[in-house]
């Protein structure tokens, strides 16, 4: 599979498009002034305990207190608190855990007020970004991720990704990591580690230990709230989590970001620095690589597929609902079953893409076209699971119910990406009414007079709809000649079929639009 990363940097945000075989698979946006990212580690202060919710609200410096549920405390909470208090007071002078005594685990069915106190300082990590009116969601199960492994303090377990292809490779990695992991640190072995040697994994583990040392050193005499470790920016974290040998191109339109990405790649994948390219053309980078067109066609209420079948995607307060429609696909009424399963399989592939692209989370209900054969129902369920394997978000898929509905739950860590694909009508400006067509030349006359008197451009070009263009050029003297006689300046009139009937624009000698 051909993978490309197209990165559009603007002064206010960075947009990252992941293309798979030239098709938009993921779209990420990050504000350049964003201070709260999933993975950031803070020293927070407990502001309020809510026994009814079995949760606490924690101050980490955000305008709204962050939410910490008992189930997100993790079994090693006592060890975490012991380390945190020792590091803050100075009693815990060593960042390694070789001589650290692991405390007993907390029970799964315990109560929040039994393990946390009001105004207590606690080490937390952002689990979910702030969404809508809610503050961030936190976890006390601190993890430090790398490209090949994830470090989990106060743990002695080595877990290997189930996505690694063979049992033999999983066992090899298990033995290898077990031999090099630091004492009292657990390790999660990621899919990208498949085929890697001991030198690569050991080097990364040492790098993650350095990050843990930074957390330890910043805890000394620290007062909550305080950020201790910031997650990588969105671009670098995507490279870390998704970069594989299948990537063949990374294109960036910002020179400073280009340098940063190349520097990051030299650390994690030096052999792939050569695939990073700079986009310096005048044409916007998303237009050049077809991303803008795909965004316009992929978002919105409906998503149309190549066959003519389409999806209707609705959002309610409790869930997302997706309805599969055949459109003009079903032409052979005598074989309705095969037509239905054909549309369903095509739709399943598009639904899997849409869930990743829009980052839809929570409960998703899909109303597929009814199929009667049990084999077809099993096939649809299996294909849906296959298509969702590329999705890094945790998800659960249930087989078709007796009503023909499929239920999916998908992890949500940030707000759903919702892009409006509709545009304000340039003719009526959204009012539903237009100015009298007979007056359009009068408006153009007034604007020309105003421009020539105030700006005095060396050259002046007028873009109009082809019908208006024909009207302005017809006869002798034409309206264009009348302007020349009146203003002693030749005004070039261009036909533009992309404009609405009564829409027009003026441009100067540099082809910059002159706004009125």
C-alpha positions in Angstrom: 0.0 0.0 0.0 1.3 3.4 -1.0 1.2 5.9 1.9 1.7 9.7 1.8 1.7 12.3 4.5 0.7 15.8 3.3 1.3 18.6 5.9 -0.2 22.0 5.5 1.2 24.5 8.0 -0.5 27.9 8.5 0.3 30.6 11.2 -2.6 29.3 13.4 -2.7 25.5 12.8 -1.1 22.5 11.2 -3.3 20.2 9.0 -2.0 16.7 8.4 -3.6 14.5 5.7 -2.7 10.8 5.5 -3.3 9.3 2.0 -3.5 5.6 1.4 -3.2 4.8 -2.3 -4.0 8.5 -3.0 -7.2 8.2 -1.0 -7.7 10.4 2.1 -7.7 8.1 5.2 -7.0 10.4 8.1 -7.1 14.2 8.7 -5.6 15.8 11.8 -5.7 19.4 12.9 -3.7 21.0 15.6 -3.8 24.6 16.7 -0.3 26.0 17.1 -1.2 27.4 20.5 -2.7 24.2 21.9 -1.5 23.4 25.4 -3.3 20.2 26.2 -2.5 17.1 24.2 -3.2 13.4 24.8 -0.1 11.9 26.5 1.0 15.1 28.3 2.0 14.4 31.9 1.1 16.8 34.8 1.5 17.1 38.5 -2.1 17.9 39.3 -4.0 18.8 42.5 -7.2 17.1 43.6 -9.9 19.8 43.8 -13.0 17.8 44.6 -13.9 14.2 45.3 -17.3 13.0 44.0 -18.2 9.7 45.7 -21.5 9.5 43.7 -19.5 9.4 40.4 -16.6 7.5 42.1 -14.4 10.2 40.5 -12.3 13.3 41.3 -11.8 16.6 39.6 -8.2 17.6 39.3 -6.6 21.0 38.6 -3.9 20.7 35.9 -4.0 24.4 34.9 -6.9 24.1 32.4 -9.8 26.5 32.6 -12.0 23.6 33.7 -10.9 20.9 36.2 -10.0 17.6 34.6 -11.9 14.4 35.3 -10.3 11.4 36.9 -12.5 8.3 37.4 -11.6 5.5 39.8 -11.2 3.0 36.9 -8.5 5.2 35.4 -6.4 5.3 38.6 -4.7 2.0 37.7 -3.8 -0.7 40.2 -0.3 0.8 40.9 -1.7 4.1 42.3 -0.1 3.6 45.7 3.4 3.1 44.1 2.8 6.1 41.9 1.9 8.3 44.8 4.8 7.1 46.9 7.2 7.9 44.1 5.6 11.3 43.4 5.7 12.4 47.1 9.3 11.2 47.5 10.4 13.0 44.3 8.7 16.2 45.4 10.1 16.2 48.9 13.6 15.1 47.8 13.4 11.8 49.7 13.3 9.9 46.3 16.7 11.0 44.9 17.0 8.2 42.2 14.8 8.1 39.1 15.4 4.4 38.5 13.2 1.9 40.4 15.9 -0.8 41.1 15.6 -0.3 44.9 12.0 0.9 44.9 9.5 -1.2 46.8 6.3 -1.7 44.9 3.3 -1.0 47.1 0.2 -3.3 47.1 -2.3 -2.7 44.3 -5.6 -1.0 44.9 -8.8 -3.1 44.4 -10.9 -2.7 41.3 -14.1 -2.2 43.2 -12.8 0.5 45.6 -14.0 4.0 46.3 -12.3 7.2 45.2 -12.3 8.7 48.7 -10.5 5.7 50.0 -7.4 6.2 47.9 -7.3 10.0 47.2 -7.5 13.0 49.5 -8.7 16.5 48.7 -5.9 18.9 47.8 -3.5 16.0 47.3 -0.9 16.2 44.5 -1.1 13.4 42.0 0.8 12.4 38.9 -1.6 12.2 35.9 -1.6 11.8 32.2 -4.1 13.2 29.7 -6.3 10.4 28.4 -8.7 12.5 26.3 -8.5 16.1 25.1 -11.1 18.7 26.3 -14.3 18.0 24.4 -17.2 20.5 24.1 -17.9 21.8 27.6 -15.9 19.0 29.4 -12.3 19.4 30.7 -9.6 16.8 29.9 -10.0 13.2 31.1 -7.1 11.9 33.1 -5.4 8.6 33.9 -2.9 7.7 36.6 -1.6 4.8 34.6 1.4 6.7 33.3 3.0 5.5 30.0 5.9 6.9 28.0 5.5 5.9 24.3 8.2 5.4 21.7 8.2 4.2 18.2 8.9 0.5 19.0 7.9 0.2 22.7 5.9 1.9 25.4 7.4 2.1 28.9 5.0 1.6 31.9 6.6 2.4 35.4 5.8 0.3 38.5 5.1 -2.7 36.4 6.9 -5.9 35.6 4.9 -7.2 32.6 6.1 -7.4 29.0 3.1 -7.3 26.6 3.6 -7.9 22.9 1.2 -6.5 20.2 -1.2 -9.1 18.9 -0.9 -7.5 15.4 2.6 -8.9 15.0 2.2 -11.6 12.4 3.7 -14.8 13.8 3.7 -16.5 17.2 7.5 -17.1 16.8 8.2 -13.4 16.4 6.0 -12.4 19.4 7.9 -15.0 21.5 11.3 -13.7 20.3 10.4 -10.1 21.1 9.0 -11.2 24.5 12.3 -12.9 25.4 14.5 -10.0 24.0 12.6 -7.2 25.8 12.5 -9.2 29.1 16.3 -9.4 29.0 16.8 -5.6 28.6 14.0 -3.9 30.4 14.9 -2.0 33.6 13.7 -3.4 36.9 10.1 -2.4 37.9 9.4 -1.0 34.5 6.9 -2.8 32.3 7.1 -2.7 28.5 4.5 -2.8 25.8 6.0 -4.0 22.5 4.4 -2.2 19.5 3.8 -3.6 16.0 6.5 -1.4 14.5 9.1 -3.5 16.5 8.6 -6.5 14.3 11.9 -7.8 12.9 13.9 -5.3 15.0 17.1 -6.3 16.8 18.2 -5.8 20.4 20.2 -2.7 19.7 17.2 -0.7 18.3 14.9 -1.7 21.2 17.6 -1.1 23.9 18.4 2.3 22.4 14.8 3.4 22.5 14.2 2.1 26.0 17.2 4.1 27.2 15.7 7.2 25.5 12.4 6.6 27.3 14.2 6.2 30.7 15.8 9.7 30.1 12.2 11.1 29.7 11.3 9.4 33.0 14.4 11.0 34.6 13.2 14.4 33.3 9.8 13.9 35.0 11.6 12.9 38.2 13.9 16.0 38.2 11.0 18.4 37.5 9.0 16.9 40.4 11.6 18.2 43.0 9.9 20.9 45.0 7.2 21.2 42.3 3.9 22.8 43.1 0.7 21.6 41.3 -0.5 22.3 38.7 2.6 21.8 36.6 3.3 20.3 33.2 6.2 17.7 33.5 6.4 16.1 30.1 4.8 17.4 26.9 3.8 14.9 24.2 5.3 15.4 20.8 3.5 17.8 18.5 0.9 16.3 16.3 3.1 15.8 13.3 5.9 14.1 15.2 3.5 11.9 17.2 1.8 10.7 13.9 5.2 9.9 12.5 6.1 8.0 15.6 2.9 6.0 15.7 2.2 5.4 12.0 5.5 5.6 10.1 6.4 2.3 8.4 8.5 1.2 5.4 5.2 1.6 3.4 5.5 5.4 3.6 6.9 6.7 0.3 6.4 10.5 0.6 6.1 13.2 3.2 5.4 16.7 1.7 5.5 19.9 3.9 4.9 23.5 2.9 6.7 25.1 5.8 10.6 25.2 5.9 10.8 25.4 9.7 8.5 22.4 10.1 10.4 20.6 7.4 13.7 21.0 9.4 11.9 19.7 12.6 10.5 16.7 10.8 13.8 15.8 9.2 15.5 16.1 12.6 12.9 13.9 14.2 13.2 11.3 11.5 17.0 11.2 11.9 16.4 10.0 15.4 13.7 7.4 14.8 14.2 6.4 11.1 17.3 7.8 9.5 16.9 5.8 6.3 13.6 7.6 5.6 14.8 11.2 5.7 15.0 11.2 1.9 11.2 10.8 1.5 10.6 14.3 3.0 10.0 17.0 0.4 9.3 20.7 0.5 6.3 22.1 -1.4 7.2 25.6 -2.5 4.8 26.1 -5.4 2.2 28.8 -5.4 -0.6 26.3 -5.7 -1.8 25.4 -2.2 -0.4 22.0 -1.1 -3.8 20.5 -0.4 -5.0 21.5 -3.8 -1.9 20.1 -5.5 -2.4 16.7 -4.0 -6.1 16.5 -4.3 -6.8 16.7 -0.6 -9.2 19.7 -0.7 -11.4 18.0 -3.3 -11.5 14.8 -1.2 -12.3 16.7 2.0 -15.3 18.4 0.2 -16.5 15.1 -1.1 -15.9 13.0 2.1 -17.5 15.2 4.8 -21.1 16.3 5.1 -24.3 14.4 5.7 -23.9 12.0 2.7 -20.9 10.1 1.3 -21.2 8.7 -2.2 -19.2 5.7 -3.4 -18.0 4.9 -6.9 -20.9 2.5 -7.7 -23.5 5.2 -7.0 -24.4 3.7 -3.6 -24.2 6.2 -0.7 -24.1 6.6 3.1 -26.2 9.0 5.2 -24.4 9.8 8.4 -26.4 11.4 11.2 -25.2 12.4 14.7 -27.6 12.3 17.6 -26.9 13.2 21.3 -26.3 9.5 22.2 -24.8 7.9 19.1 -24.0 8.1 15.4 -26.3 6.4 12.9 -25.2 5.4 9.4 -27.8 4.3 6.8 -26.6 2.4 3.7 -28.5 3.2 0.4 -28.1 1.4 -2.9 -28.8 4.4 -5.1 -28.8 3.2 -8.7 -26.6 0.2 -7.8 -29.3 -2.5 -7.8 -30.3 -3.0 -11.4 -30.9 -6.7 -11.4 -34.1 -7.3 -9.4 -34.0 -11.0 -9.9 -30.8 -11.4 -7.8 -31.5 -9.0 -4.9 -29.4 -10.9 -2.4 -26.1 -10.7 -4.4 -26.8 -7.0 -5.2 -27.4 -6.2 -1.5 -24.3 -8.0 -0.3 -22.2 -6.2 -3.0 -23.5 -2.8 -1.8 -23.0 -3.8 1.8 -19.3 -4.8 1.3 -18.5 -1.7 -0.6 -20.2 0.4 2.1 -18.3 -1.5 4.9 -15.0 -0.4 3.4 -16.2 3.2 3.1 -17.6 3.2 6.6 -14.3 2.0 8.1 -12.6 4.9 6.2 -15.2 7.5 7.4 -14.8 6.5 11.0 -11.1 7.0 10.8 -11.4 10.2 8.7 -14.0 11.9 10.9 -12.6 10.3 14.1 -16.1 9.3 15.1 -16.3 7.9 18.6 -18.8 6.4 21.0 -21.7 4.2 19.8 -22.2 3.7 16.0 -25.3 2.0 14.6 -25.1 0.9 10.9 -28.3 0.0 9.0 -27.1 -2.2 6.1 -29.3 -3.4 3.3 -31.1 -6.6 4.4 -29.5 -9.9 3.5 -31.2 -13.2 4.2 -28.4 -15.8 3.8 -26.4 -16.5 7.0 -23.2 -16.9 5.0 -23.6 -13.3 3.7 -24.1 -12.0 7.2 -21.0 -13.7 8.4 -19.0 -12.4 5.4 -20.1 -8.8 6.0 -19.2 -9.1 9.7 -15.7 -10.5 8.9 -15.0 -7.9 6.2 -16.0 -5.1 8.5 -13.5 -6.4 11.1 -10.8 -6.7 8.3 -11.4 -3.1 7.2 -11.2 -1.8 10.7 -7.9 -3.4 11.4 -6.1 -0.3 10.1 -7.8 1.8 12.8 -5.5 2.5 15.7 -8.4 3.6 17.9 -9.8 0.8 20.2 -13.0 -0.5 18.9 -15.5 -3.4 19.2 -17.7 -4.7 16.4 -20.8 -6.9 17.0 -22.3 -9.2 14.3 -25.6 -8.2 12.6 -28.6 -8.2 14.9 -31.8 -9.9 13.9 -33.0 -6.5 12.7 -30.0 -6.2 10.3 -28.2 -3.6 12.4 -24.5 -3.6 13.2 -23.2 -2.0 16.4 -19.7 -0.6 16.8 -18.1 1.2 19.7 -15.0 3.2 19.0 -12.7 5.0 21.4 -12.8 8.8 21.3 -9.8 10.8 22.5 -10.5 14.1 20.9 -13.5 16.0 19.4 -15.0 14.6 16.3 -13.6 16.2 13.1 -16.6 18.0 11.6 -16.0 20.1 8.4 -18.8 22.0 6.8 -18.7 21.3 3.0 -21.4 23.8 2.1 -20.6 27.3 1.0 -22.5 30.6 1.3 -24.1 31.4 -2.1 -21.9 34.2 -3.6 -24.9 35.6 -5.4 -27.3 36.1 -2.5 -24.9 35.8 0.5 -27.1 33.3 2.1 -30.3 35.4 2.1 -32.0 33.4 -0.7 -32.6 36.6 -2.7 -30.5 38.3 -5.3 -30.1 41.9 -6.4 -31.9 42.8 -9.7 -29.8 41.5 -12.6 -30.4 44.7 -14.6 -28.4 46.6 -12.0 -25.2 44.5 -12.1 -23.6 46.8 -14.7 -24.4 49.8 -12.5 -22.7 48.2 -9.5 -19.6 47.3 -11.7 -19.5 50.9 -12.9 -19.5 52.3 -9.4 -16.8 49.9 -8.3 -14.5 50.7 -11.2 -14.9 54.4 -10.5 -14.1 53.9 -6.8 -11.0 51.7 -7.6 -9.5 54.1 -10.1 -10.0 57.1 -7.9 -8.6 55.5 -4.7 -6.1 52.9 -5.7 -5.0 53.8 -9.3 -3.8 50.3 -10.3 -1.4 50.0 -13.2 -3.6 47.3 -14.7 -7.2 46.3 -13.8 -8.8 43.0 -14.7 -12.5 42.2 -14.2 -13.5 38.5 -13.8 -17.2 37.8 -14.6 -19.5 35.0 -15.5 -19.5 34.1 -19.3 -23.0 35.5 -19.8 -22.0 38.8 -18.2 -18.8 38.7 -20.2 -20.7 38.4 -23.5 -23.0 41.3 -22.5 -20.1 43.6 -21.6 -18.2 42.9 -24.9 -21.2 43.0 -27.3 -21.9 45.8 -29.8 -19.8 48.9 -30.6 -19.1 50.8 -28.6 -19.2 48.0 -26.1 -19.5 48.6 -22.3 -15.7 47.9 -22.1 -15.0 50.7 -24.7 -17.3 53.1 -22.8 -15.2 52.5 -19.6 -12.0 53.2 -21.6 -13.4 56.5 -22.9 -14.6 57.5 -19.4 -11.6 56.5 -17.3 -8.8 56.6 -19.9 -7.8 53.1 -18.8 -8.3 49.8 -20.6 -10.0 47.3 -18.3 -9.4 43.7 -19.2 -12.6 41.6 -19.0 -12.1 37.8 -18.4 -14.7 35.1 -18.6 -14.8 32.7 -15.5 -17.3 29.9 -15.6 -16.6 29.1 -11.9 -18.4 32.3 -10.9 -22.1 32.7 -10.1 -24.2 34.6 -12.6 -24.0 38.0 -10.9 -20.6 37.5 -9.1 -17.5 39.5 -10.2 -14.0 40.2 -8.9 -11.4 42.8 -9.6 -7.6 42.0 -9.8 -4.6 44.3 -10.0 -1.4 43.9 -12.1 0.0 41.3 -9.5 -3.2 39.2 -9.9 -4.1 40.1 -6.3 -7.8 40.6 -5.7 -9.0 44.2 -5.1 -11.8 43.9 -2.5 -14.6 46.5 -2.3 
